Each structure stands twice: as structure tokens, then as C-alpha cells.
Amino acid sequence: MISYLDQAQVASSDPLEVPMAAFAFTVSTGKRGRPRIEMGPNTLATALGLSSKTRISKIAKCSACTLRRRELDYKIGTPESNQLEH
């Protein structure tokens, strides 16, 4: 039984063979400042249904305010429901 547990530990620590899909990506606008962070509207809506903006922002490597702006851009929810979570 111990050998099976050891094998399972090694198998679970192997890296993924398929790379993970990008949740958010940067788009160079050609203007001054930081590049724009984009994400798909369906992906964003699904993520917001599953977790908080602060947690999603860590995964997407952007601020919760950026998520709120994209949410407003894609007309997901209402402005009142887009308050930052503390």
C-alpha cells in the first residue's frame, strides 16, 4: 500500500503536459502607459460567478479595479453590483 501511495505522490507532482489557457493577456495599444489587460467576457463572467474580484485579480495579475472596468465594458452585471470587495 505504501508503494502505491509513493507512486501516486510522484504522479501527482508531475508537471502538466498541456499548458494552461491564458485567462488574461496584455494588449499593446501604442499609447503611453501600461498595456491594456484583456480577458474574454464569457470567461470573466464565469470567473466572477465562482470567486471574488480580489482573488481573480491575483490570478489575472491585474487589479480588482481593472476587473470592474472590464465588467462595465462588457456590460456584465450592473454598476451597483460592481463595488470593490473588501
Secondary structure, DSSP 8 states (H G I E B T S, - for coil): -HHHHHHHHHHHTS--SS----S-EEE--SSSSS-EEE--HHHHHHHHHHS-HHHHHHHHTS-HHHHHHHHHHTT-S-GGGG----
